[in-house]
Every structure is written in C-alpha cells, then in structure tokens.
Amino acid sequence: MRLFLNCLFVFLLGVAATANAQPPAIANPETYLSDLKKELDVQWPKNRTINLVFHGHSVPAGYWHNHEVHTLESYPNLVLVELKKQYPYAVINVIVTAIGGENSVKGQERFERDVLVHKPDVLFIDYALNDRGAGLEKAKEAWEKMIQSALARNIKIILLTPSPDQRVDILAPGNPLEQHTSQIVKLAETHQIGLVDSYGQFKTVTAKGDLVKYMSHVNHPNLAGHQLIAGELLKWFRK
C-alpha cells in the first residue's frame, strides 16, 4: 500500500510539473539584451566594441529602386543612428553581411566564413523575402543551422519576418510570405530568441491602403519602410 501511495505521489508530481511547465516562447524584448545594454553604457577605458551583424538579402543591404544602394538610409544604419543617441559612450560596429538576391540556403553556406568571423554580439537574420524560391523546408533547415551555430557561441539572435513584395497580397490568408512568417515565428519560439515582425507592421499599413508610401520598388522599402523596421528593432535596446 505504501509503495502504491509513493508511486501515486510521484505520478501526481509529474502531472503537476507538466501542467505548470511553460511552452517555449519568444524572448522578452525588455530582458533579452539586458547584459548587452549594460555594456553599451560602459565608458572608456572599460568599454569595448559591440558588433551588430545584419545577415540577409537586398533589404538589409540597402537596395532601393534601379539597383541604387542607400546604405545610410537602410535599417541597419538607421538603428545605429538611434542607438548612438541612447548610448553616447558606446563603440558600436554595424556590420552588414547581406547580399542582394541571396536566400538563406546560400547565406548559411557562407555563415561561418562571412558572419561568425565578426564575433557578433547580436545577430539579425532577414532572408524570408527571398526564401520563397527555396521553399519552406529548405529555408527552415538553413535558418536552423545558422541559429544553432550562433547559439553554440552564445550569440544573441533576432529573427526578422519578411518585408513586402507588392506582387503578393499580404492580406490574403496563407500567402507565401505569411507561411514563411509563421515558420520564423515558430523558430524564434522554439529557440527562445528575439523576433522582429516586419511582416506584421507592413500588413498593418497595407490594410490602411498605405503600402506604396513605404516602398521604393516592387520589393524594396524606401526610407519610411526602413524606419518601420528599425523602429521595431530598437525596441530590443530600450533601457
């Protein structure tokens, strides 16, 4: 009888633990970069260089209309400008490893050589717009490999959902960009890392009929579009 009661007690403890277990979730923007934000406030001579690496395709690379590259008006450098206002003592390197026209499969192949070599403090990955050709399965495999490689080196990661392609109705349920968005959200939840939902922001302006105001080209944002993305990124660095 005692053995039965002991077994029952252990079983009930297991059930209670399972019931109270929290499912994997996206990292908290207020706490995920807490240690880094402290470092960004450190003054010379105790401060160090902080490396923010942006890996992806033509959007983070700064491509606009007619193949023009607006480096200083693209979201990686817009983020830098605002971070320097918040953290005047910080030495921050914004390193853009993005290549126009590339998808995550190609980006993963050069990940160690071109990205990890920079020893990122924070890594941003933005490939979904170009991953439609590769497909969900191959894209997931590539994103997983990059995420796992970075996490193995204790690098903080923030994933970005896609910015728009005006040839895709992003208000239509189940459209290709929405499918990739859902996959990226799940990856962020599974690995408990950061997420910037660019897709959600552009979906909101599309619903208002204003998408064209945020685009320089069929699939490249203009300054307003890059500011939209940068604004979401900066939420992770608020004090």
C-alpha positions as CSV (number, residue, x, y, z in Angstrom):
1,M,0.0,0.0,0.0
2,R,2.8,2.4,0.9
3,L,4.6,1.6,-2.4
4,F,1.4,2.4,-4.2
5,L,0.9,5.7,-2.5
6,N,4.6,6.6,-3.1
7,C,4.1,5.8,-6.8
8,L,0.9,7.8,-6.9
9,F,2.6,10.8,-5.3
10,V,5.5,10.7,-7.8
11,F,3.0,10.5,-10.6
12,L,0.9,13.4,-9.4
13,L,4.1,15.5,-9.0
14,G,4.9,14.7,-12.6
15,V,1.5,15.7,-13.8
16,A,1.7,19.0,-11.8
17,A,5.1,19.8,-13.2
18,T,3.9,19.1,-16.7
19,A,0.8,21.3,-16.2
20,N,3.0,24.2,-14.8
21,A,5.7,23.9,-17.5
22,Q,5.8,26.9,-19.8
23,P,5.9,26.3,-23.5
24,P,8.8,27.7,-25.4
25,A,8.3,31.4,-26.1
26,I,9.9,34.3,-28.0
27,A,12.5,36.1,-25.9
28,N,11.3,39.1,-23.9
29,P,12.4,42.4,-25.5
30,E,12.8,44.0,-22.1
31,T,15.3,41.4,-20.8
32,Y,16.8,39.5,-23.7
33,L,19.6,42.0,-24.2
34,S,19.9,43.2,-20.6
35,D,23.6,42.4,-20.2
36,L,24.5,43.9,-23.6
37,K,22.6,47.1,-22.7
38,K,24.7,47.4,-19.6
39,E,27.8,47.1,-21.7
40,L,26.6,49.8,-24.0
41,D,26.5,52.2,-21.1
42,V,30.1,51.5,-20.0
43,Q,32.5,54.4,-20.5
44,W,36.1,54.4,-21.7
45,P,38.5,52.8,-20.7
46,K,36.4,49.9,-19.6
47,N,34.1,49.8,-22.6
48,R,34.6,47.5,-25.6
49,T,33.5,47.4,-29.2
50,I,30.0,46.0,-29.7
51,N,29.3,44.2,-33.0
52,L,25.9,44.1,-34.5
53,V,25.8,41.9,-37.6
54,F,23.0,42.0,-40.2
55,H,22.8,39.0,-42.4
56,G,20.3,38.6,-45.2
57,H,19.4,39.8,-48.7
58,S,19.0,43.1,-50.6
59,V,16.8,44.8,-48.0
60,P,19.3,45.0,-45.1
61,A,22.0,45.6,-47.8
62,G,20.2,48.8,-48.6
63,Y,19.0,48.3,-52.2
64,W,16.2,50.6,-53.4
65,H,14.9,51.4,-56.9
66,N,17.1,50.9,-60.0
67,H,19.7,48.9,-58.0
68,E,20.7,52.0,-56.0
69,V,22.2,51.2,-52.6
70,H,21.1,53.6,-49.9
71,T,23.4,52.4,-47.2
72,L,22.8,55.2,-44.7
73,E,19.0,55.0,-45.2
74,S,18.7,51.3,-44.7
75,Y,17.5,49.9,-41.4
76,P,20.9,48.6,-40.1
77,N,22.4,52.1,-40.1
78,L,19.1,53.8,-39.0
79,V,19.4,51.6,-36.0
80,L,23.0,52.7,-35.4
81,V,22.0,56.4,-35.5
82,E,19.3,55.9,-32.9
83,L,21.5,53.7,-30.7
84,K,24.2,56.3,-30.6
85,K,21.6,58.7,-29.2
86,Q,20.7,56.3,-26.4
87,Y,24.2,55.1,-25.7
88,P,26.7,58.0,-26.3
89,Y,29.6,56.2,-24.7
90,A,29.3,53.0,-26.8
91,V,31.6,51.9,-29.6
92,I,29.2,50.1,-32.0
93,N,30.1,48.4,-35.2
94,V,27.2,47.8,-37.6
95,I,28.4,45.0,-39.9
96,V,26.2,44.2,-42.9
97,T,26.9,40.8,-44.4
98,A,23.8,40.8,-46.6
99,I,24.0,40.1,-50.3
100,G,21.3,41.2,-52.8
101,G,19.3,38.4,-54.3
102,E,20.5,35.8,-51.9
103,N,18.4,33.3,-49.9
104,S,19.0,31.6,-46.6
105,V,20.4,28.5,-48.2
106,K,23.2,30.4,-49.8
107,G,23.6,32.6,-46.7
108,Q,24.0,29.5,-44.5
109,E,26.8,28.2,-46.7
110,R,28.9,31.2,-46.1
111,F,27.8,31.8,-42.5
112,E,30.9,30.7,-40.7
113,R,33.2,32.4,-43.1
114,D,31.4,35.7,-43.5
115,V,29.3,36.1,-40.3
116,L,30.7,34.3,-37.3
117,V,34.2,35.6,-38.1
118,H,32.9,39.1,-36.9
119,K,32.1,37.7,-33.5
120,P,28.6,39.3,-33.3
121,D,27.2,40.4,-30.0
122,V,23.8,40.4,-31.7
123,L,23.0,38.7,-35.0
124,F,20.0,39.8,-37.1
125,I,18.7,37.4,-39.8
126,D,16.5,38.6,-42.6
127,Y,16.0,36.2,-45.5
128,A,12.4,35.3,-45.8
129,L,11.6,37.6,-48.8
130,N,14.0,35.6,-50.9
131,D,13.2,32.2,-49.4
132,R,10.1,31.6,-51.4
133,G,12.1,30.1,-54.2
134,A,13.9,27.7,-51.9
135,G,10.7,26.6,-50.2
136,L,9.7,26.2,-46.5
137,E,11.6,23.0,-45.8
138,K,15.0,24.1,-47.2
139,A,14.6,27.5,-45.7
140,K,13.9,26.1,-42.2
141,E,16.9,23.8,-42.4
142,A,19.2,26.8,-43.3
143,W,17.7,29.0,-40.6
144,E,18.1,26.2,-38.1
145,K,21.7,25.7,-38.9
146,M,22.5,29.4,-38.6
147,I,20.6,29.7,-35.3
148,Q,22.3,26.7,-33.8
149,S,25.8,27.8,-34.9
150,A,25.2,31.2,-33.4
151,L,23.7,29.9,-30.1
152,A,26.6,27.5,-29.7
153,R,28.8,30.6,-29.5
154,N,26.4,32.4,-27.1
155,I,25.4,35.0,-29.7
156,K,22.1,36.8,-29.2
157,I,19.9,36.4,-32.2
158,I,16.9,38.4,-33.5
159,L,15.0,37.0,-36.5
160,L,13.1,39.2,-38.9
161,T,9.9,38.3,-40.7
162,P,9.7,39.5,-44.3
163,S,9.1,42.9,-45.6
164,P,6.7,43.1,-48.6
165,D,6.7,42.2,-52.2
166,Q,3.9,44.2,-53.8
167,R,3.2,41.3,-56.2
168,V,2.0,39.4,-53.2
169,D,-1.3,40.2,-51.4
170,I,-0.1,40.1,-47.8
171,L,-3.7,40.4,-46.6
172,A,-4.6,37.1,-48.2
173,P,-4.5,34.3,-45.6
174,G,-1.9,31.7,-46.3
175,N,0.1,33.7,-48.8
176,P,3.7,32.6,-49.3
177,L,5.2,35.4,-47.2
178,E,2.7,34.6,-44.4
179,Q,3.8,31.0,-44.5
180,H,7.4,32.0,-44.1
181,T,6.5,34.4,-41.3
182,S,4.8,31.6,-39.4
183,Q,7.8,29.4,-39.7
184,I,10.1,32.2,-38.5
185,V,7.9,32.9,-35.5
186,K,8.0,29.2,-34.6
187,L,11.8,29.2,-34.9
188,A,12.0,32.1,-32.5
189,E,9.7,30.4,-30.1
190,T,11.5,27.1,-30.2
191,H,14.9,28.6,-29.6
192,Q,13.6,31.4,-27.3
193,I,15.3,34.1,-29.2
194,G,14.3,37.5,-30.5
195,L,11.8,38.3,-33.2
196,V,11.0,41.5,-35.2
197,D,7.7,41.1,-37.1
198,S,8.3,43.4,-40.1
199,Y,5.6,41.5,-41.9
200,G,3.0,42.4,-39.3
201,Q,4.0,46.1,-39.4
202,F,3.7,46.2,-43.2
203,K,0.4,44.2,-43.1
204,T,-1.0,47.0,-40.9
205,V,-0.1,49.8,-43.3
206,T,-1.3,47.6,-46.2
207,A,-4.7,47.3,-44.5
208,K,-4.9,51.1,-44.4
209,G,-4.1,51.3,-48.1
210,D,-0.7,53.0,-47.5
211,L,1.8,50.3,-48.5
212,V,3.0,52.3,-51.6
213,K,4.1,55.1,-49.3
214,Y,6.6,52.7,-47.7
215,M,8.1,51.2,-50.8
216,S,10.8,52.4,-53.2
217,H,10.4,49.5,-55.6
218,V,8.2,46.4,-56.0
219,N,10.0,44.6,-53.2
220,H,12.4,47.2,-51.6
221,P,11.3,49.6,-48.9
222,N,12.0,53.3,-49.0
223,L,13.2,55.4,-46.1
224,A,9.7,55.2,-44.4
225,G,9.7,51.4,-44.8
226,H,13.2,51.0,-43.4
227,Q,12.2,53.3,-40.5
228,L,9.3,51.0,-39.8
229,I,11.7,48.0,-39.5
230,A,14.3,50.0,-37.5
231,G,11.6,51.1,-35.0
232,E,10.8,47.5,-34.2
233,L,14.4,46.6,-33.9
234,L,15.1,49.4,-31.5
235,K,12.5,48.1,-29.0
236,W,15.1,45.4,-28.1
237,F,17.6,48.1,-27.0
238,R,15.4,50.3,-24.9
239,K,16.7,50.9,-21.4
